[in-house]
Amino acid sequence: MILFHDAIGYEYLGSMIHTDGWIHYFKTGPHREPVYPSMIALSMHLGERLSLPYQFIQALLQIGVLLVTQVSVFVLLRKLRVNNFLTSLTILYLSFSPAIVNSALILYSEIATYPLVLMIILLSDALWRKLQIQKPHSPDGHFLRVIVLALLLGVFSALLTFTKGIFELVLPLFLLPFACLTLKAFFQKKPAFYISLLAFFTLAVTFYTPLLLYKSANQKYNGHFTLTNRGSWALYGNLARRAEKLTSKRFLSALAYTAGVDVCQSLFDKESCAFWSYTTSDDIAFKKLDELYKIPLNKDAIDPTLVKLAIAQWLSRPFQSLLLMGVESLKMFFWEFMSMAYVVYPDGVSTILESPLYKNSLWFIMSFLTFLAILYLVKFLWFSQKNISYRPKPQDKPSTILFFIFWFIALYSGCHSLFFVLPRYVFPLVPIYLILIAFFLERIFFGLTKKGDVNHLPDS
């Protein structure tokens, strides 16, 4: 691991937790989300016990997370009835994808999101199906299973939010279908209303209680009722940039930048491309922060003030801002990048990975397949609406899983489009992208599965 940029910050926070404890972490905050620094602190503790460098322990831990991710992907592919060949190919690709391998070896937090995202998809599907049972006399243990699923979904949602702060925006919206299901049961006076209400209440309490406790700890020790210290100023910097005058050249360079800075610089001058880099939005944000500190404002007022100013910037040119948000969200298709930053690879491996033919071909193929898979997903869901709204038959099992995958991608992309999308910010979506690609290829090349095939029997 090469410690550079944010990796230095993660190491510092892990060392702080390991050496000084959580109280000091809160007193010197607000800091980044706590899950990944906690993993680093654990590696440092184990490294001391075993007399090994903590980076070695951390790499093993992250490879273990990748293995759990592969198992979760396997489970989802079986539920989607993807054949053995494509399932094996998908699991194998998770083992050698340059972007995925790099994310498993660098000191960045994206790797920790993989199994959490997949578990949320699995639990959402399972809970949705349990809540669709409308019989007056439910099967034995049905009530307990619903509550346990709601509890687990809330726990994993909280963990994911403590890993990446963007999910504080994404997950409440992602869980809205369960609120809609509860309201539907209420207005239709169905017997399942009370269990749906209790499940949604359990889900909300389990998600928000640790979040509020963590924010309260920040409020007590550093005066900021917040999860992390990055959201408000990043929001202002990006929305303020998008409110500036938009020329045709600036818009076209923004489109080119979605495919990467190298693509942009091959078509436009460096200055035009630099306008769409994170350094520009950060500079705008930090200048505004300096202005607010000079007023001065209370600590509690900084974040709300920045959010209000960001909204004002958006409203100054709303249609332009929405257009550029859409352009920003296009970055979500380009995830298989070949930059081997922050990790030292053997010379032979580096030569292959940095080969222009290899890296450009793989980058284009995976981006194109991702785009096609999402288009097919939209088409599939459009023709499967009834299977999502009502209790599906066993042979329609993919519908709800695919709905939650689509809903997750749409919300994550939409919320991230408010900010700047670095290539690694797409990583939490990569495992479900690969699942969608496998499902797309299954339907296109192998068609619907045949009855009696033991590899495709629906789960009980």
C-alpha positions as CSV (number, residue, x, y, z in Angstrom):
1,M,0.0,0.0,0.0
2,I,1.2,3.5,-0.8
3,L,-0.2,6.0,1.6
4,F,-1.1,9.1,-0.3
5,H,-4.0,11.7,-0.2
6,D,-7.0,10.3,1.7
7,A,-5.1,7.1,2.7
8,I,-3.0,9.2,5.0
9,G,-6.1,10.5,6.7
10,Y,-7.5,7.0,7.1
11,E,-4.3,5.8,8.7
12,Y,-4.2,8.8,11.0
13,L,-7.8,8.1,12.2
14,G,-7.2,4.4,12.7
15,S,-4.1,5.2,14.7
16,M,-6.0,7.7,16.8
17,I,-8.7,5.2,17.7
18,H,-6.0,2.5,18.4
19,T,-3.9,4.8,20.5
20,D,-6.2,7.4,22.1
21,G,-9.6,5.8,22.0
22,W,-13.0,7.0,20.8
23,I,-13.4,9.9,23.2
24,H,-10.4,11.6,21.6
25,Y,-11.8,10.7,18.2
26,F,-14.9,12.6,19.0
27,K,-13.1,15.5,20.7
28,T,-10.9,16.2,17.7
29,G,-13.8,15.7,15.2
30,P,-16.0,15.6,13.4
31,H,-14.0,13.2,11.3
32,R,-14.7,10.7,8.5
33,E,-17.2,7.9,8.9
34,P,-16.1,5.5,11.7
35,V,-16.4,2.0,10.2
36,Y,-13.2,2.0,8.0
37,P,-11.0,3.7,10.6
38,S,-12.2,1.1,13.1
39,M,-11.0,-1.7,10.7
40,I,-7.6,0.0,10.5
41,A,-7.4,0.3,14.3
42,L,-8.2,-3.4,14.5
43,S,-5.4,-4.2,12.0
44,M,-3.0,-2.1,14.1
45,H,-4.0,-4.0,17.2
46,L,-3.6,-7.4,15.5
47,G,-0.3,-6.2,14.0
48,E,1.1,-5.4,17.4
49,R,0.0,-8.7,18.8
50,L,1.5,-10.7,15.8
51,S,4.5,-8.5,15.2
52,L,3.4,-7.8,11.7
53,P,2.9,-4.5,9.7
54,Y,-0.7,-3.4,10.0
55,Q,-0.9,-2.9,6.2
56,F,-0.3,-6.6,5.8
57,I,-3.2,-7.4,8.3
58,Q,-5.4,-4.8,6.6
59,A,-4.8,-6.3,3.1
60,L,-5.7,-9.7,4.4
61,L,-8.8,-8.3,6.1
62,Q,-9.9,-6.6,2.9
63,I,-9.3,-9.7,0.8
64,G,-11.5,-11.5,3.3
65,V,-14.2,-8.8,2.7
66,L,-13.8,-9.5,-1.1
67,L,-14.4,-13.2,-0.5
68,V,-17.6,-12.4,1.5
69,T,-18.6,-10.2,-1.4
70,Q,-18.1,-13.1,-3.8
71,V,-20.3,-15.4,-1.7
72,S,-23.0,-12.7,-1.6
73,V,-22.8,-12.2,-5.3
74,F,-23.1,-16.0,-5.8
75,V,-26.3,-16.1,-3.6
76,L,-27.9,-13.3,-5.6
77,L,-27.0,-14.9,-8.9
78,R,-28.6,-18.1,-7.8
79,K,-31.8,-16.2,-6.8
80,L,-31.8,-14.6,-10.2
81,R,-31.4,-18.1,-11.8
82,V,-28.3,-17.2,-13.7
83,N,-26.6,-20.4,-15.1
84,N,-23.5,-22.0,-13.8
85,F,-21.2,-20.7,-16.5
86,L,-22.1,-17.1,-16.1
87,T,-22.1,-17.4,-12.3
88,S,-18.6,-18.8,-12.4
89,L,-17.4,-16.2,-14.8
90,T,-18.8,-13.4,-12.7
91,I,-17.2,-14.7,-9.5
92,L,-13.9,-15.1,-11.4
93,Y,-14.1,-11.6,-12.8
94,L,-14.4,-10.3,-9.2
95,S,-11.1,-12.0,-8.6
96,F,-9.1,-10.3,-11.3
97,S,-10.9,-7.1,-12.2
98,P,-8.2,-4.4,-12.0
99,A,-10.6,-1.9,-10.3
100,I,-11.9,-4.5,-7.8
101,V,-8.4,-5.9,-7.0
102,N,-7.1,-2.4,-6.6
103,S,-9.9,-1.5,-4.2
104,A,-9.1,-4.5,-2.1
105,L,-5.5,-3.5,-1.7
106,I,-5.6,0.3,-1.2
107,L,-6.2,2.0,2.1
108,Y,-9.6,3.4,1.1
109,S,-13.1,2.7,2.5
110,E,-15.0,1.6,-0.6
111,I,-14.0,-2.1,-0.1
112,A,-16.0,-2.2,3.1
113,T,-19.3,-1.2,1.3
114,Y,-19.4,-4.3,-1.0
115,P,-20.9,-6.9,1.3
116,L,-23.1,-4.3,3.1
117,V,-24.7,-3.2,-0.2
118,L,-25.4,-6.8,-1.2
119,M,-26.8,-7.8,2.2
120,I,-29.2,-4.8,2.0
121,I,-30.4,-5.9,-1.4
122,L,-30.9,-9.5,-0.1
123,L,-32.7,-8.4,3.1
124,S,-34.9,-5.9,1.3
125,D,-36.1,-8.7,-1.1
126,A,-36.7,-11.1,1.8
127,L,-38.6,-8.6,3.9
128,W,-40.7,-7.4,1.0
129,R,-41.7,-11.0,0.2
130,K,-42.6,-11.7,3.8
131,L,-44.7,-8.6,4.0
132,Q,-46.6,-9.6,0.9
133,I,-48.3,-12.5,2.8
134,Q,-51.8,-11.2,3.4
135,K,-53.4,-14.3,5.0
136,P,-55.4,-13.6,8.2
137,H,-53.6,-16.5,9.9
138,S,-49.9,-16.3,8.9
139,P,-47.6,-19.4,9.1
140,D,-45.9,-20.2,12.3
141,G,-43.0,-17.9,13.0
142,H,-44.0,-15.5,10.3
143,F,-44.2,-12.5,12.6
144,L,-40.8,-13.3,14.2
145,R,-39.2,-13.6,10.8
146,V,-40.5,-10.3,9.6
147,I,-39.2,-8.5,12.7
148,V,-35.8,-10.2,12.5
149,L,-35.5,-9.2,8.8
150,A,-36.5,-5.6,9.6
151,L,-34.0,-5.5,12.4
152,L,-31.1,-6.9,10.3
153,L,-32.0,-4.5,7.4
154,G,-31.8,-1.6,9.8
155,V,-28.5,-2.7,11.2
156,F,-26.9,-3.2,7.8
157,S,-28.2,0.2,6.7
158,A,-26.7,1.9,9.7
159,L,-23.4,0.1,9.1
160,L,-23.3,1.2,5.5
161,T,-24.1,4.8,6.5
162,F,-21.2,4.6,9.0
163,T,-19.0,3.5,6.1
164,K,-20.0,6.1,3.5
165,G,-21.9,9.3,4.6
166,I,-23.7,9.6,1.3
167,F,-26.0,6.8,2.4
168,E,-27.5,9.1,5.0
169,L,-29.3,10.5,2.0
170,V,-29.7,7.3,-0.1
171,L,-31.0,4.8,2.4
172,P,-34.0,6.7,3.8
173,L,-35.2,7.0,0.2
174,F,-34.3,3.4,-0.6
175,L,-36.5,2.2,2.3
176,L,-39.5,4.3,1.2
177,P,-41.2,1.4,-0.6
178,F,-41.7,-0.3,2.8
179,A,-43.5,2.9,4.0
180,C,-45.6,2.8,0.9
181,L,-46.5,-0.9,1.4
182,T,-47.6,-0.1,5.0
183,L,-49.8,2.8,3.8
184,K,-51.3,0.6,1.1
185,A,-52.2,-2.1,3.7
186,F,-53.7,0.6,5.9
187,F,-56.0,2.1,3.2
188,Q,-57.0,-1.3,1.9
189,K,-57.7,-2.4,5.5
190,K,-55.6,-5.5,5.0
191,P,-54.8,-7.7,8.0
192,A,-51.1,-7.4,7.3
193,F,-51.2,-3.6,8.2
194,Y,-50.1,-4.0,11.8
195,I,-47.2,-6.3,11.0
196,S,-46.1,-4.0,8.2
197,L,-46.3,-1.0,10.5
198,L,-44.3,-2.8,13.2
199,A,-41.7,-3.9,10.7
200,F,-41.3,-0.4,9.3
201,F,-41.1,1.0,12.8
202,T,-38.4,-1.5,13.7
203,L,-36.5,-0.7,10.6
204,A,-36.6,3.1,11.2
205,V,-35.6,2.8,14.9
206,T,-32.7,0.4,14.1
207,F,-31.4,2.7,11.4
208,Y,-31.8,6.1,13.1
209,T,-31.0,5.3,16.7
210,P,-27.2,4.6,16.2
211,L,-27.0,7.5,13.7
212,L,-28.5,10.0,16.2
213,L,-26.4,8.7,19.0
214,Y,-23.3,9.2,16.9
215,K,-24.3,12.7,16.0
216,S,-25.1,13.5,19.6
217,A,-21.6,12.3,20.6
218,N,-20.1,14.7,18.0
219,Q,-22.4,17.5,19.3
220,K,-21.2,16.8,22.9
221,Y,-17.5,16.6,22.2
222,N,-16.8,18.9,19.2
223,G,-20.0,21.0,18.8
224,H,-21.2,19.6,15.5
225,F,-24.4,17.6,15.3
226,T,-23.3,15.7,12.2
227,L,-22.0,12.3,10.9
228,T,-19.0,13.6,9.1
229,N,-17.3,16.9,8.2
230,R,-17.4,16.7,4.4
231,G,-21.0,16.9,3.1
232,S,-22.0,20.6,3.3
233,W,-18.9,22.2,1.9
234,A,-18.6,19.6,-0.9
235,L,-22.3,20.3,-1.8
236,Y,-21.7,24.0,-2.0
237,G,-18.5,23.7,-4.1
238,N,-20.2,21.6,-6.7
239,L,-23.5,23.4,-7.0
240,A,-21.7,26.8,-7.1
241,R,-19.5,25.6,-9.9
242,R,-22.5,24.4,-11.9
243,A,-24.2,27.7,-11.5
244,E,-21.5,29.5,-13.4
245,K,-22.0,30.5,-17.0
246,L,-22.2,27.5,-19.3
247,T,-20.7,27.8,-22.7
248,S,-20.9,25.1,-25.4
249,K,-17.2,24.3,-25.0
250,R,-17.6,24.1,-21.2
251,F,-20.6,21.7,-21.6
252,L,-18.9,19.5,-24.1
253,S,-15.8,19.3,-21.9
254,A,-18.0,18.3,-19.0
255,L,-19.4,15.4,-21.1
256,A,-15.9,14.3,-22.1
257,Y,-14.8,14.5,-18.4
258,T,-17.4,11.9,-17.5
259,A,-15.3,9.2,-19.3
260,G,-12.2,10.4,-17.4
261,V,-9.7,13.2,-17.3
262,D,-7.5,11.6,-20.0
263,V,-10.4,11.4,-22.4
264,C,-11.2,15.1,-21.7
265,Q,-7.6,16.2,-22.2
266,S,-7.4,14.3,-25.5
267,L,-10.2,16.4,-26.8
268,F,-9.9,19.8,-25.0
269,D,-7.2,21.9,-23.4
270,K,-6.1,21.3,-19.8
271,E,-7.7,24.4,-18.5
272,S,-11.2,23.4,-19.8
273,C,-10.9,20.0,-18.2
274,A,-9.5,21.3,-15.0
275,F,-12.7,23.3,-14.4
276,W,-14.5,20.0,-13.9
277,S,-11.9,18.5,-11.6
278,Y,-12.5,18.1,-7.8
279,T,-9.8,20.7,-7.1
280,T,-12.0,23.5,-8.7
281,S,-15.1,22.6,-6.6
282,D,-12.9,22.2,-3.5
283,D,-11.3,25.7,-4.0
284,I,-14.8,27.2,-4.3
285,A,-15.9,25.5,-1.2
286,F,-12.9,26.4,0.9
287,K,-13.1,30.0,-0.1
288,K,-16.7,30.1,1.1
289,L,-15.7,28.3,4.3
290,D,-13.0,31.0,5.0
291,E,-15.6,33.7,4.5
292,L,-18.0,32.1,7.0
293,Y,-15.3,31.6,9.6
294,K,-14.4,35.3,9.3
295,I,-18.0,36.5,10.0
296,P,-17.7,34.6,12.5
297,L,-20.4,31.9,12.8
298,N,-21.1,29.4,15.6
299,K,-19.9,25.9,14.7
300,D,-23.5,24.7,14.6
301,A,-24.4,27.3,12.0
302,I,-21.6,26.5,9.5
303,D,-23.2,23.4,7.9
304,P,-26.8,24.7,7.7
305,T,-25.5,28.0,6.2
306,L,-23.5,26.1,3.6
307,V,-26.5,24.0,2.6
308,K,-28.7,27.1,2.3
309,L,-26.1,28.8,0.1
310,A,-25.8,25.7,-2.0
311,I,-29.6,25.6,-2.6
312,A,-29.5,29.3,-3.5
313,Q,-26.8,28.5,-6.1
314,W,-28.9,25.7,-7.5
315,L,-32.0,27.8,-7.7
316,S,-30.1,30.6,-9.5
317,R,-29.9,28.3,-12.6
318,P,-32.0,25.3,-11.8
319,F,-32.3,23.8,-15.3
320,Q,-28.6,24.2,-15.9
321,S,-27.9,22.6,-12.5
322,L,-30.1,19.6,-13.3
323,L,-28.5,19.2,-16.7
324,L,-25.0,19.1,-15.2
325,M,-26.2,16.8,-12.4
326,G,-27.3,14.4,-15.2
327,V,-23.9,14.7,-16.8
328,E,-22.2,14.0,-13.5
329,S,-24.3,10.8,-13.0
330,L,-23.0,9.4,-16.3
331,K,-19.7,8.8,-14.5
332,M,-21.4,5.9,-12.8
333,F,-21.0,3.9,-16.0
334,F,-17.2,4.2,-16.2
335,W,-15.9,2.1,-13.3
336,E,-13.3,-0.3,-14.7
337,F,-10.4,2.1,-14.7
338,M,-6.8,0.9,-14.9
339,S,-5.0,3.5,-12.7
340,M,-2.9,1.4,-10.3
341,A,-2.4,4.3,-7.8
342,Y,-1.7,3.7,-4.1
343,V,-0.5,0.1,-4.7
344,V,2.8,-1.4,-5.8
345,Y,2.3,-4.4,-8.1
346,P,5.0,-6.8,-9.4
347,D,6.6,-5.5,-12.6
348,G,5.0,-8.2,-14.8
349,V,1.5,-7.4,-13.5
350,S,2.1,-3.7,-13.9
351,T,3.2,-4.1,-17.5
352,I,0.0,-6.0,-18.4
353,L,-2.3,-3.7,-16.5
354,E,-0.8,-0.5,-17.9
355,S,-0.9,-1.8,-21.5
356,P,-3.0,0.6,-23.5
357,L,-4.7,-2.1,-25.6
358,Y,-5.6,-4.1,-22.5
359,K,-6.8,-1.3,-20.2
360,N,-8.6,0.6,-22.9
361,S,-10.4,-2.5,-24.2
362,L,-11.5,-3.7,-20.8
363,W,-12.6,-0.2,-19.8
364,F,-14.7,0.1,-22.9
365,I,-16.2,-3.4,-22.8
366,M,-17.2,-3.2,-19.1
367,S,-18.7,0.3,-19.5
368,F,-20.7,-0.8,-22.6
369,L,-21.9,-3.9,-20.9
370,T,-23.0,-2.0,-17.8
371,F,-24.9,0.5,-20.0
372,L,-26.7,-2.3,-21.8
373,A,-27.4,-4.2,-18.6
374,I,-29.1,-1.2,-17.0
375,L,-31.1,-0.6,-20.2
376,Y,-32.3,-4.2,-20.1
377,L,-33.1,-3.9,-16.4
378,V,-35.4,-0.9,-17.1
379,K,-37.1,-2.8,-19.8
380,F,-37.5,-6.0,-17.7
381,L,-39.0,-4.0,-14.7
382,W,-41.4,-2.1,-17.0
383,F,-42.9,-5.4,-18.1
384,S,-42.8,-6.9,-14.5
385,Q,-44.6,-4.1,-12.6
386,K,-47.3,-6.4,-11.3
387,N,-44.8,-8.9,-10.0
388,I,-43.3,-6.1,-7.9
389,S,-46.6,-4.7,-6.6
390,Y,-48.2,-8.0,-5.8
391,R,-46.9,-11.2,-4.4
392,P,-44.9,-12.8,-7.3
393,K,-45.1,-16.4,-8.3
394,P,-42.0,-18.5,-7.8
395,Q,-41.0,-18.3,-11.5
396,D,-41.1,-14.4,-11.2
397,K,-38.6,-14.4,-8.4
398,P,-36.1,-12.0,-10.0
399,S,-38.6,-9.1,-10.1
400,T,-38.2,-7.8,-6.6
401,I,-34.5,-8.3,-6.4
402,L,-34.0,-6.5,-9.6
403,F,-36.4,-3.7,-8.5
404,F,-34.3,-3.1,-5.3
405,I,-31.1,-3.2,-7.4
406,F,-32.5,-0.6,-9.8
407,W,-33.8,1.6,-7.0
408,F,-30.5,1.5,-5.2
409,I,-28.5,2.4,-8.3
410,A,-30.9,5.2,-9.2
411,L,-30.8,6.8,-5.7
412,Y,-27.0,6.3,-5.3
413,S,-26.3,7.9,-8.7
414,G,-28.9,10.7,-8.1
415,C,-27.6,11.6,-4.7
416,H,-23.9,11.5,-5.8
417,S,-24.7,13.7,-8.8
418,L,-25.1,16.5,-6.3
419,F,-21.4,16.2,-5.6
420,F,-18.3,15.3,-7.5
421,V,-18.0,11.6,-8.6
422,L,-14.5,10.2,-8.3
423,P,-14.0,6.9,-10.1
424,R,-13.7,5.1,-6.7
425,Y,-17.1,6.4,-5.6
426,V,-18.7,4.1,-8.2
427,F,-17.1,1.0,-6.5
428,P,-20.1,0.3,-4.1
429,L,-22.2,-0.3,-7.3
430,V,-19.7,-2.6,-9.0
431,P,-20.8,-5.9,-7.5
432,I,-24.4,-5.3,-8.4
433,Y,-23.3,-4.0,-11.9
434,L,-21.7,-7.4,-12.4
435,I,-24.8,-9.2,-11.2
436,L,-26.9,-7.2,-13.7
437,I,-24.4,-7.9,-16.6
438,A,-24.7,-11.7,-15.8
439,F,-28.5,-11.5,-15.7
440,F,-28.5,-9.6,-19.0
441,L,-26.3,-12.1,-20.7
442,E,-28.3,-15.0,-19.3
443,R,-31.5,-13.6,-20.8
444,I,-30.0,-12.6,-24.1
445,F,-27.9,-15.6,-24.9
446,F,-29.5,-18.4,-22.9
447,G,-33.2,-17.3,-22.7
448,L,-35.6,-18.3,-20.0
449,T,-34.7,-21.3,-18.0
450,K,-36.3,-24.6,-18.6
451,K,-38.6,-26.3,-16.0
452,G,-37.0,-29.1,-14.1
453,D,-33.4,-27.8,-14.3
454,V,-32.1,-28.3,-10.8
455,N,-29.7,-25.4,-11.2
456,H,-32.7,-23.0,-11.5
457,L,-35.2,-24.3,-8.9
458,P,-36.7,-21.4,-7.0
459,D,-35.7,-21.0,-3.4
460,S,-38.2,-22.3,-0.8
